[in-house]
Amino acid sequence: MIDFVKFKLDNGLVLIVHTDYSTPIAAFNLLYRVGSRNEDPERTGFAHLFEHLMFGGSVNIPVFDEPLERVGGENNAFTTNDLTNYYITLPSENIETAFWLESDRMLSLAFSQKSLDIQKSVVIEEFNQRYLNQPYGDVWLYLRPLAYRVHPYRWPTIGQSPEHISRATVSDVRNFFFSHYAPNNAILCVAGPVDPEQILKLTQKWFGSIESRNLANQSIPKEPEQTEPRSLTLERDVPFNAIYKAYHMCNRKHPDYPAVDLLSDLLSNGRSSRLYQRLVKEKQLFSSVNAYITGDMDEGLFILTGQLYNSTSFEKAEEALALEVEELKNSLIDAAELEKVKNKFEANFLFEQENVLNNAMNLAYYEMLGDANLLNDELQRYGSVANHDIRRVAVNTLNEHNCSTLYYKSKAIGKE
């Protein structure tokens, strides 16, 4: 049970305070409800670009890191399809430095052409290194638009193309900032050896005068139900053939989400999992195999993927995966097997709560989902999943008409 106190400022900023005296370190986590799902299809990659721009100087503070380092602090950020998250850890006695820095960034960035040019080049280089010049790096550039036709999940957080970033102007980024970076679109969570009333006073002091803003239209098109299988074949200079099967699944807030998550763990969570034991160890069809979910706020994806041995054809690989899926759909799993994955989830969940920053991040995230207290109900939701729930979600989710398959072929193997 993670205790917390929640406040809301007049400008719409939500504040959550979790007091934890087991550490001298405080975590300051500021979540903005803006991710790649909120972008213009003609200007993708902006949410991720802002993750970089936010460190390029704000209206009154030209260099973000220097004052933070002087008080023993560290910071970083990440972007997903659904959110952008900025976090700082520092000795609790220096917590006001975090308020000063982050409130100035929320007030306004510097918006200089020099800063924009620098960060655009950084992001384009990241795009090239991680997505275009790395083996299997471009998978999501093709798998997402194969699975999604209208929803903005059809492009990755880095964007559809480096050209979208290279074309960004100061006016473009300024408009994006003031349409999304606002107190009424943010959740602040402070955790550590702190007093909630003192944190509230600091929040009002540093953020209270920032006016709420008119947010961009947040109407996200719903992805139509997929009714027939889709496939795409790519040929690349990679060492092994690989297969990626993406099934549409429920959204993060759906009651079936824990069951689908546990279903992925049953298939592939460690060397004792079904896919590893049967397809890697026993049948030796794959050199590696995995099952995981994207965990998105809107309807996400359940992924089955693996790298094939050279002697394994795509047909044989798909047939083996289909057999494992059909077994889950046609018979109830053993209670002990389900209990094992539940116990592993619980152990990881509780271990994560030993870290003050994780708690700050999670409280902010669950508040974005609807209520920070959902975090305290999570173990109960996972614990109540029964074996018939696993079979039901397998039947509902793992169907070929609901599947988009990417065949990632090795040029070298094709020549043999």
LODREN-7485 format. One record per residue (C-alpha): residue in one letter; residue number from 1; x, y, z. Coordinates in Angstrom, 3 decimals. Layout:
<sites>
[site 'a'; NUM; [X; Y; Z]]
...
</sites>
This chain:
<sites>
[site 'm'; 1; [0.000; 0.000; 0.000]]
[site 'i'; 2; [1.474; 3.320; -1.095]]
[site 'd'; 3; [0.018; 6.209; 0.863]]
[site 'f'; 4; [-0.279; 9.561; -0.843]]
[site 'v'; 5; [-2.059; 12.893; -0.696]]
[site 'k'; 6; [-3.549; 14.523; -3.779]]
[site 'f'; 7; [-4.191; 18.205; -4.507]]
[site 'k'; 8; [-5.325; 20.187; -7.535]]
[site 'l'; 9; [-4.279; 23.769; -8.211]]
[site 'd'; 10; [-6.646; 26.357; -9.662]]
[site 'n'; 11; [-4.770; 26.188; -12.976]]
[site 'g'; 12; [-5.499; 22.457; -13.300]]
[site 'l'; 13; [-2.154; 21.033; -12.205]]
[site 'v'; 14; [-2.600; 17.784; -10.262]]
[site 'l'; 15; [-0.168; 17.293; -7.369]]
[site 'i'; 16; [0.465; 13.957; -5.661]]
[site 'v'; 17; [2.743; 13.689; -2.616]]
[site 'h'; 18; [4.042; 10.379; -1.260]]
[site 't'; 19; [5.986; 10.614; 1.996]]
[site 'd'; 20; [8.790; 8.075; 2.451]]
[site 'y'; 21; [11.357; 8.590; 5.207]]
[site 's'; 22; [13.354; 5.469; 4.331]]
[site 't'; 23; [15.542; 7.474; 1.937]]
[site 'p'; 24; [17.249; 10.884; 1.989]]
[site 'i'; 25; [16.507; 11.268; -1.730]]
[site 'a'; 26; [13.414; 12.954; -3.124]]
[site 'a'; 27; [11.929; 12.214; -6.538]]
[site 'f'; 28; [10.253; 14.946; -8.552]]
[site 'n'; 29; [8.251; 13.484; -11.434]]
[site 'l'; 30; [6.351; 15.637; -13.916]]
[site 'l'; 31; [4.143; 13.793; -16.404]]
[site 'y'; 32; [2.577; 15.545; -19.385]]
[site 'r'; 33; [-0.391; 13.910; -21.087]]
[site 'v'; 34; [1.198; 14.141; -24.518]]
[site 'g'; 35; [2.762; 11.370; -26.553]]
[site 's'; 36; [3.010; 10.418; -30.193]]
[site 'r'; 37; [-0.749; 9.711; -30.209]]
[site 'n'; 38; [-1.325; 13.483; -29.917]]
[site 'e'; 39; [0.661; 14.436; -33.011]]
[site 'd'; 40; [-0.390; 15.706; -36.418]]
[site 'p'; 41; [0.105; 12.837; -38.924]]
[site 'e'; 42; [2.063; 15.299; -41.073]]
[site 'r'; 43; [4.260; 16.368; -38.139]]
[site 't'; 44; [5.147; 13.185; -36.282]]
[site 'g'; 45; [7.973; 12.808; -33.782]]
[site 'f'; 46; [7.217; 16.128; -32.051]]
[site 'a'; 47; [6.541; 14.646; -28.602]]
[site 'h'; 48; [9.922; 12.916; -28.669]]
[site 'l'; 49; [11.594; 16.029; -30.110]]
[site 'f'; 50; [10.284; 17.979; -27.118]]
[site 'e'; 51; [11.858; 15.497; -24.748]]
[site 'h'; 52; [15.135; 16.841; -26.164]]
[site 'l'; 53; [14.096; 20.482; -26.552]]
[site 'm'; 54; [13.101; 20.711; -22.891]]
[site 'f'; 55; [16.792; 20.413; -21.984]]
[site 'g'; 56; [17.850; 23.146; -24.423]]
[site 'g'; 57; [17.040; 26.099; -22.203]]
[site 's'; 58; [13.872; 27.686; -20.836]]
[site 'v'; 59; [12.796; 31.319; -20.804]]
[site 'n'; 60; [14.812; 32.286; -17.699]]
[site 'i'; 61; [17.278; 29.388; -17.344]]
[site 'p'; 62; [19.627; 28.938; -20.324]]
[site 'v'; 63; [21.188; 25.660; -19.124]]
[site 'f'; 64; [19.030; 23.133; -17.277]]
[site 'd'; 65; [21.620; 20.681; -15.961]]
[site 'e'; 66; [24.162; 22.982; -14.335]]
[site 'p'; 67; [22.104; 24.292; -11.371]]
[site 'l'; 68; [20.755; 20.794; -10.770]]
[site 'e'; 69; [24.215; 19.245; -10.672]]
[site 'r'; 70; [25.348; 21.880; -8.161]]
[site 'v'; 71; [22.780; 20.593; -5.659]]
[site 'g'; 72; [23.529; 16.907; -6.245]]
[site 'g'; 73; [20.625; 16.210; -8.570]]
[site 'e'; 74; [20.140; 14.035; -11.623]]
[site 'n'; 75; [17.455; 14.127; -14.295]]
[site 'n'; 76; [16.170; 12.437; -17.395]]
[site 'a'; 77; [13.028; 11.946; -19.461]]
[site 'f'; 78; [11.234; 9.502; -21.731]]
[site 't'; 79; [8.450; 9.590; -24.287]]
[site 't'; 80; [5.845; 6.933; -25.102]]
[site 'n'; 81; [2.830; 6.771; -27.372]]
[site 'd'; 82; [0.716; 8.183; -24.534]]
[site 'l'; 83; [2.852; 10.490; -22.388]]
[site 't'; 84; [6.084; 12.375; -21.860]]
[site 'n'; 85; [7.704; 12.036; -18.445]]
[site 'y'; 86; [10.404; 14.249; -16.879]]
[site 'y'; 87; [12.019; 13.249; -13.617]]
[site 'i'; 88; [14.565; 14.563; -11.152]]
[site 't'; 89; [16.160; 12.934; -8.118]]
[site 'l'; 90; [18.063; 15.013; -5.581]]
[site 'p'; 91; [18.671; 15.340; -1.827]]
[site 's'; 92; [15.335; 16.254; -0.265]]
[site 'e'; 93; [16.715; 19.441; 1.324]]
[site 'n'; 94; [17.335; 20.770; -2.201]]
[site 'i'; 95; [13.877; 19.952; -3.560]]
[site 'e'; 96; [13.049; 23.587; -4.342]]
[site 't'; 97; [15.664; 23.600; -7.098]]
[site 'a'; 98; [13.547; 21.054; -8.964]]
[site 'f'; 99; [10.470; 23.272; -8.610]]
[site 'w'; 100; [12.391; 26.271; -9.938]]
[site 'l'; 101; [13.740; 24.410; -12.958]]
[site 'e'; 102; [10.584; 22.573; -13.993]]
[site 's'; 103; [8.231; 25.502; -13.470]]
[site 'd'; 104; [10.381; 27.655; -15.764]]
[site 'r'; 105; [10.251; 24.967; -18.447]]
[site 'm'; 106; [6.479; 24.789; -18.123]]
[site 'l'; 107; [6.240; 28.581; -18.321]]
[site 's'; 108; [8.029; 28.671; -21.681]]
[site 'l'; 109; [11.022; 27.317; -23.518]]
[site 'a'; 110; [13.601; 29.664; -25.029]]
[site 'f'; 111; [12.534; 28.651; -28.560]]
[site 's'; 112; [15.775; 29.630; -30.241]]
[site 'q'; 113; [16.577; 28.536; -33.766]]
[site 'k'; 114; [19.994; 27.369; -32.558]]
[site 's'; 115; [18.528; 25.068; -29.900]]
[site 'l'; 116; [15.975; 23.686; -32.362]]
[site 'd'; 117; [18.634; 22.986; -34.999]]
[site 'i'; 118; [20.839; 21.206; -32.458]]
[site 'q'; 119; [18.042; 19.002; -31.129]]
[site 'k'; 120; [16.698; 18.232; -34.600]]
[site 's'; 121; [20.117; 16.947; -35.615]]
[site 'v'; 122; [20.317; 14.858; -32.416]]
[site 'v'; 123; [16.906; 13.273; -33.036]]
[site 'i'; 124; [17.596; 12.619; -36.733]]
[site 'e'; 125; [20.878; 10.948; -35.797]]
[site 'e'; 126; [19.013; 8.856; -33.211]]
[site 'f'; 127; [16.480; 7.915; -35.893]]
[site 'n'; 128; [19.269; 6.790; -38.212]]
[site 'q'; 129; [21.236; 4.907; -35.554]]
[site 'r'; 130; [18.384; 3.125; -33.785]]
[site 'y'; 131; [15.880; 2.581; -36.576]]
[site 'l'; 132; [17.640; 2.648; -39.953]]
[site 'n'; 133; [21.222; 1.488; -39.352]]
[site 'q'; 134; [20.634; -1.196; -36.717]]
[site 'p'; 135; [19.717; -4.832; -37.483]]
[site 'y'; 136; [15.925; -5.267; -37.147]]
[site 'g'; 137; [15.746; -1.592; -36.118]]
[site 'd'; 138; [13.085; -0.655; -38.662]]
[site 'v'; 139; [10.600; -3.333; -37.549]]
[site 'w'; 140; [8.242; -0.863; -35.862]]
[site 'l'; 141; [8.382; 1.517; -38.819]]
[site 'y'; 142; [6.571; -1.218; -40.762]]
[site 'l'; 143; [4.742; -3.299; -38.151]]
[site 'r'; 144; [2.828; -0.367; -36.651]]
[site 'p'; 145; [1.293; 0.892; -39.941]]
[site 'l'; 146; [0.547; -2.734; -40.852]]
[site 'a'; 147; [-1.467; -3.219; -37.651]]
[site 'y'; 148; [-2.988; 0.280; -37.389]]
[site 'r'; 149; [-4.742; 2.023; -40.252]]
[site 'v'; 150; [-6.243; 5.138; -38.600]]
[site 'h'; 151; [-5.056; 5.343; -34.978]]
[site 'p'; 152; [-1.884; 7.413; -34.324]]
[site 'y'; 153; [-0.248; 4.339; -32.838]]
[site 'r'; 154; [0.546; 3.637; -36.494]]
[site 'w'; 155; [3.847; 5.481; -36.119]]
[site 'p'; 156; [6.567; 5.015; -33.446]]
[site 't'; 157; [7.462; 7.735; -30.952]]
[site 'i'; 158; [10.517; 8.714; -33.012]]
[site 'g'; 159; [8.109; 9.628; -35.840]]
[site 'q'; 160; [7.210; 8.292; -39.281]]
[site 's'; 161; [10.206; 9.781; -41.048]]
[site 'p'; 162; [13.276; 11.943; -40.317]]
[site 'e'; 163; [11.835; 14.451; -42.796]]
[site 'h'; 164; [9.043; 15.322; -40.358]]
[site 'i'; 165; [11.669; 16.406; -37.839]]
[site 's'; 166; [13.914; 18.165; -40.345]]
[site 'r'; 167; [10.953; 20.278; -41.553]]
[site 'a'; 168; [9.994; 21.432; -38.037]]
[site 't'; 169; [10.103; 25.206; -37.607]]
[site 'v'; 170; [10.300; 27.333; -34.477]]
[site 's'; 171; [6.654; 28.248; -35.081]]
[site 'd'; 172; [5.685; 24.563; -35.289]]
[site 'v'; 173; [7.349; 23.655; -32.013]]
[site 'r'; 174; [6.071; 26.767; -30.257]]
[site 'n'; 175; [2.496; 25.859; -31.216]]
[site 'f'; 176; [2.976; 22.271; -30.104]]
[site 'f'; 177; [4.405; 23.406; -26.770]]
[site 'f'; 178; [1.590; 25.778; -25.854]]
[site 's'; 179; [-1.033; 23.248; -26.982]]
[site 'h'; 180; [0.241; 20.439; -24.736]]
[site 'y'; 181; [2.744; 21.662; -22.151]]
[site 'a'; 182; [0.416; 23.244; -19.632]]
[site 'p'; 183; [-0.459; 22.900; -15.957]]
[site 'n'; 184; [-3.907; 21.604; -16.916]]
[site 'n'; 185; [-2.259; 18.815; -18.912]]
[site 'a'; 186; [0.268; 17.758; -16.271]]
[site 'i'; 187; [0.554; 15.581; -13.174]]
[site 'l'; 188; [3.295; 16.316; -10.657]]
[site 'c'; 189; [4.290; 13.670; -8.126]]
[site 'v'; 190; [6.853; 14.334; -5.390]]
[site 'a'; 191; [8.017; 11.368; -3.315]]
[site 'g'; 192; [10.551; 10.981; -0.524]]
[site 'p'; 193; [11.136; 12.413; 2.972]]
[site 'v'; 194; [8.845; 15.381; 2.353]]
[site 'd'; 195; [5.909; 17.059; 4.100]]
[site 'p'; 196; [2.770; 17.238; 1.905]]
[site 'e'; 197; [1.771; 20.721; 3.089]]
[site 'q'; 198; [5.265; 22.070; 2.446]]
[site 'i'; 199; [5.266; 20.524; -1.035]]
[site 'l'; 200; [1.855; 22.063; -1.708]]
[site 'k'; 201; [3.209; 25.490; -0.732]]
[site 'l'; 202; [6.191; 25.072; -3.040]]
[site 't'; 203; [3.912; 23.940; -5.866]]
[site 'q'; 204; [1.686; 26.969; -5.451]]
[site 'k'; 205; [4.730; 29.241; -5.242]]
[site 'w'; 206; [6.400; 27.987; -8.410]]
[site 'f'; 207; [3.530; 26.661; -10.557]]
[site 'g'; 208; [0.458; 28.480; -9.263]]
[site 's'; 209; [0.952; 31.610; -11.364]]
[site 'i'; 210; [1.275; 29.671; -14.650]]
[site 'e'; 211; [-2.052; 30.049; -16.391]]
[site 's'; 212; [-3.968; 27.113; -17.788]]
[site 'r'; 213; [-3.889; 26.865; -21.576]]
[site 'n'; 214; [-6.202; 25.939; -24.402]]
[site 'l'; 215; [-5.189; 22.386; -25.181]]
[site 'a'; 216; [-5.128; 20.884; -28.648]]
[site 'n'; 217; [-8.062; 18.765; -29.721]]
[site 'q'; 218; [-7.503; 15.399; -28.057]]
[site 's'; 219; [-10.019; 13.482; -30.180]]
[site 'i'; 220; [-8.186; 10.278; -31.137]]
[site 'p'; 221; [-9.722; 8.152; -33.930]]
[site 'k'; 222; [-10.633; 4.650; -32.825]]
[site 'e'; 223; [-8.972; 1.862; -34.767]]
[site 'p'; 224; [-11.584; -0.243; -36.600]]
[site 'e'; 225; [-11.733; -3.921; -35.725]]
[site 'q'; 226; [-9.375; -5.956; -37.883]]
[site 't'; 227; [-11.339; -8.656; -39.710]]
[site 'e'; 228; [-8.735; -10.361; -41.887]]
[site 'p'; 229; [-5.076; -11.255; -41.560]]
[site 'r'; 230; [-2.439; -8.868; -42.890]]
[site 's'; 231; [1.168; -9.605; -43.781]]
[site 'l'; 232; [4.283; -7.917; -45.078]]
[site 't'; 233; [7.664; -9.316; -46.083]]
[site 'l'; 234; [10.893; -7.330; -45.713]]
[site 'e'; 235; [14.339; -8.428; -46.875]]
[site 'r'; 236; [17.320; -6.967; -45.045]]
[site 'd'; 237; [21.013; -7.534; -44.332]]
[site 'v'; 238; [20.456; -9.303; -41.005]]
[site 'p'; 239; [21.935; -12.580; -39.726]]
[site 'f'; 240; [18.671; -14.476; -39.128]]
[site 'n'; 241; [15.113; -14.598; -40.374]]
[site 'a'; 242; [12.654; -13.236; -37.834]]
[site 'i'; 243; [8.892; -13.232; -37.482]]
[site 'y'; 244; [6.655; -10.675; -35.749]]
[site 'k'; 245; [2.970; -11.377; -35.152]]
[site 'a'; 246; [0.917; -8.461; -33.790]]
[site 'y'; 247; [-2.583; -9.068; -32.416]]
[site 'h'; 248; [-4.881; -6.233; -31.373]]
[site 'm'; 249; [-5.683; -6.381; -27.660]]
[site 'c'; 250; [-7.668; -4.450; -25.063]]
[site 'n'; 251; [-6.653; -1.051; -23.721]]
[site 'r'; 252; [-4.757; -0.405; -20.482]]
[site 'k'; 253; [-7.893; 0.323; -18.447]]
[site 'h'; 254; [-9.896; -2.684; -19.636]]
[site 'p'; 255; [-10.804; -5.305; -16.965]]
[site 'd'; 256; [-9.147; -7.997; -19.114]]
[site 'y'; 257; [-5.783; -6.239; -19.239]]
[site 'p'; 258; [-4.230; -8.197; -16.313]]
[site 'a'; 259; [-5.292; -11.510; -17.874]]
[site 'v'; 260; [-3.771; -10.596; -21.243]]
[site 'd'; 261; [-0.575; -9.468; -19.516]]
[site 'l'; 262; [-0.345; -12.770; -17.599]]
[site 'l'; 263; [-1.051; -14.657; -20.833]]
[site 's'; 264; [2.069; -13.089; -22.366]]
[site 'd'; 265; [4.050; -14.065; -19.259]]
[site 'l'; 266; [2.834; -17.651; -19.479]]
[site 'l'; 267; [4.133; -17.853; -23.018]]
[site 's'; 268; [7.429; -16.087; -22.536]]
[site 'n'; 269; [8.747; -14.948; -19.179]]
[site 'g'; 270; [12.024; -16.670; -18.484]]
[site 'r'; 271; [13.574; -19.991; -19.426]]
[site 's'; 272; [10.776; -22.003; -17.811]]
[site 's'; 273; [8.108; -20.413; -20.022]]
[site 'r'; 274; [6.187; -22.390; -22.619]]
[site 'l'; 275; [7.690; -20.887; -25.754]]
[site 'y'; 276; [11.274; -21.180; -24.574]]
[site 'q'; 277; [10.927; -24.740; -23.298]]
[site 'r'; 278; [9.074; -26.035; -26.342]]
[site 'l'; 279; [10.244; -24.013; -29.327]]
[site 'v'; 280; [13.813; -23.139; -28.336]]
[site 'k'; 281; [14.916; -25.969; -26.090]]
[site 'e'; 282; [12.899; -28.997; -27.269]]
[site 'k'; 283; [12.051; -28.421; -30.953]]
[site 'q'; 284; [15.000; -26.064; -31.620]]
[site 'l'; 285; [13.051; -24.048; -34.172]]
[site 'f'; 286; [13.939; -20.625; -32.781]]
[site 's'; 287; [17.171; -19.215; -31.389]]
[site 's'; 288; [15.074; -16.788; -29.357]]
[site 'v'; 289; [11.348; -16.270; -28.878]]
[site 'n'; 290; [9.283; -13.717; -27.018]]
[site 'a'; 291; [5.735; -12.665; -26.177]]
[site 'y'; 292; [4.893; -9.246; -24.777]]
[site 'i'; 293; [2.276; -6.523; -24.806]]
[site 't'; 294; [2.646; -2.844; -25.660]]
[site 'g'; 295; [0.503; -1.741; -22.694]]
[site 'd'; 296; [-0.986; 1.323; -24.370]]
[site 'm'; 297; [-3.797; 3.513; -23.051]]
[site 'd'; 298; [-5.869; 2.774; -26.154]]
[site 'e'; 299; [-6.152; -0.663; -27.723]]
[site 'g'; 300; [-2.604; -1.992; -27.929]]
[site 'l'; 301; [-0.787; -4.960; -29.398]]
[site 'f'; 302; [0.057; -8.461; -28.207]]
[site 'i'; 303; [3.326; -9.426; -29.904]]
[site 'l'; 304; [4.675; -12.887; -30.649]]
[site 't'; 305; [8.167; -12.765; -32.121]]
[site 'g'; 306; [11.203; -14.914; -32.631]]
[site 'q'; 307; [14.439; -15.327; -34.550]]
[site 'l'; 308; [14.528; -18.514; -36.577]]
[site 'y'; 309; [17.332; -21.002; -36.950]]
[site 'n'; 310; [18.538; -21.159; -40.564]]
[site 's'; 311; [16.965; -24.608; -40.924]]
[site 't'; 312; [13.530; -23.339; -39.858]]
[site 's'; 313; [11.162; -22.084; -42.533]]
[site 'f'; 314; [8.656; -19.313; -41.853]]
[site 'e'; 315; [5.883; -21.860; -42.400]]
[site 'k'; 316; [7.264; -24.219; -39.774]]
[site 'a'; 317; [7.810; -21.346; -37.329]]
[site 'e'; 318; [4.253; -20.082; -37.737]]
[site 'e'; 319; [2.855; -23.562; -37.396]]
[site 'a'; 320; [4.722; -24.064; -34.118]]
[site 'l'; 321; [3.499; -20.746; -32.718]]
[site 'a'; 322; [-0.055; -21.572; -33.796]]
[site 'l'; 323; [0.059; -24.894; -31.928]]
[site 'e'; 324; [1.022; -23.136; -28.707]]
[site 'v'; 325; [-1.737; -20.569; -29.182]]
[site 'e'; 326; [-4.373; -23.210; -29.926]]
[site 'e'; 327; [-3.462; -25.151; -26.792]]
[site 'l'; 328; [-4.121; -22.058; -24.677]]
[site 'k'; 329; [-7.436; -21.494; -26.445]]
[site 'n'; 330; [-8.642; -25.087; -26.169]]
[site 's'; 331; [-7.635; -26.134; -22.663]]
[site 'l'; 332; [-7.348; -24.635; -19.191]]
[site 'i'; 333; [-3.843; -24.077; -17.913]]
[site 'd'; 334; [-2.721; -25.777; -14.735]]
[site 'a'; 335; [-3.347; -23.779; -11.552]]
[site 'a'; 336; [0.286; -24.118; -10.485]]
[site 'e'; 337; [1.537; -22.679; -13.785]]
[site 'l'; 338; [-0.748; -19.667; -13.417]]
[site 'e'; 339; [0.289; -19.194; -9.800]]
[site 'k'; 340; [3.940; -19.165; -10.835]]
[site 'v'; 341; [3.512; -16.237; -13.209]]
[site 'k'; 342; [1.315; -14.406; -10.690]]
[site 'n'; 343; [4.017; -14.801; -8.040]]
[site 'k'; 344; [6.658; -13.501; -10.414]]
[site 'f'; 345; [4.497; -10.477; -11.216]]
[site 'e'; 346; [3.918; -9.797; -7.516]]
[site 'a'; 347; [7.618; -10.086; -6.696]]
[site 'n'; 348; [8.569; -7.636; -9.459]]
[site 'f'; 349; [5.751; -5.278; -8.513]]
[site 'l'; 350; [6.758; -5.153; -4.853]]
[site 'f'; 351; [10.467; -4.886; -5.635]]
[site 'e'; 352; [9.754; -1.882; -7.843]]
[site 'q'; 353; [8.103; -0.135; -4.905]]
[site 'e'; 354; [11.393; -0.164; -2.995]]
[site 'n'; 355; [12.534; 2.698; -5.244]]
[site 'v'; 356; [11.230; 6.196; -4.510]]
[site 'l'; 357; [11.459; 7.299; -8.151]]
[site 'n'; 358; [9.473; 4.283; -9.340]]
[site 'n'; 359; [6.747; 5.172; -6.868]]
[site 'a'; 360; [6.638; 8.767; -8.090]]
[site 'm'; 361; [6.453; 7.644; -11.718]]
[site 'n'; 362; [3.800; 5.020; -11.054]]
[site 'l'; 363; [1.546; 7.279; -8.999]]
[site 'a'; 364; [1.623; 9.879; -11.777]]
[site 'y'; 365; [0.951; 7.238; -14.422]]
[site 'y'; 366; [-2.001; 5.673; -12.616]]
[site 'e'; 367; [-3.421; 9.146; -12.005]]
[site 'm'; 368; [-3.274; 9.642; -15.771]]
[site 'l'; 369; [-5.202; 6.380; -16.147]]
[site 'g'; 370; [-7.913; 7.829; -13.933]]
[site 'd'; 371; [-6.884; 7.532; -10.278]]
[site 'a'; 372; [-3.513; 7.175; -8.566]]
[site 'n'; 373; [-5.077; 4.716; -6.126]]
[site 'l'; 374; [-5.442; 2.202; -8.971]]
[site 'l'; 375; [-1.795; 1.434; -8.220]]
[site 'n'; 376; [-2.809; 0.035; -4.830]]
[site 'd'; 377; [-5.437; -2.211; -6.423]]
[site 'e'; 378; [-3.126; -3.709; -9.037]]
[site 'l'; 379; [-2.049; -6.807; -7.109]]
[site 'q'; 380; [-5.652; -7.672; -6.365]]
[site 'r'; 381; [-6.605; -7.334; -10.032]]
[site 'y'; 382; [-3.794; -9.627; -11.151]]
[site 'g'; 383; [-4.365; -12.020; -8.257]]
[site 's'; 384; [-8.027; -12.524; -9.194]]
[site 'v'; 385; [-7.261; -13.747; -12.723]]
[site 'a'; 386; [-8.431; -17.361; -13.096]]
[site 'n'; 387; [-7.392; -19.997; -15.614]]
[site 'h'; 388; [-10.704; -19.630; -17.475]]
[site 'd'; 389; [-9.900; -15.903; -17.868]]
[site 'i'; 390; [-6.623; -16.849; -19.554]]
[site 'r'; 391; [-8.413; -19.121; -22.001]]
[site 'r'; 392; [-11.105; -16.516; -22.693]]
[site 'v'; 393; [-8.663; -13.701; -23.518]]
[site 'a'; 394; [-6.580; -16.102; -25.621]]
[site 'v'; 395; [-9.696; -16.934; -27.654]]
[site 'n'; 396; [-10.658; -13.260; -27.982]]
[site 't'; 397; [-7.188; -11.951; -28.804]]
[site 'l'; 398; [-5.024; -14.542; -30.519]]
[site 'n'; 399; [-6.960; -14.998; -33.750]]
[site 'e'; 400; [-5.404; -14.891; -37.198]]
[site 'h'; 401; [-8.036; -12.478; -38.536]]
[site 'n'; 402; [-6.887; -10.129; -35.764]]
[site 'c'; 403; [-3.215; -10.557; -36.640]]
[site 's'; 404; [-0.655; -8.614; -38.685]]
[site 't'; 405; [2.469; -10.619; -39.501]]
[site 'l'; 406; [5.836; -9.228; -40.526]]
[site 'y'; 407; [8.245; -11.676; -42.167]]
[site 'y'; 408; [11.722; -10.243; -41.745]]
[site 'k'; 409; [13.952; -12.114; -44.194]]
[site 's'; 410; [17.703; -12.339; -44.155]]
[site 'k'; 411; [19.231; -11.656; -47.588]]
[site 'a'; 412; [22.111; -13.984; -46.767]]
[site 'i'; 413; [19.833; -16.943; -45.995]]
[site 'g'; 414; [17.807; -16.253; -49.127]]
[site 'k'; 415; [20.951; -16.710; -51.255]]
[site 'e'; 416; [21.873; -20.076; -49.727]]
</sites>
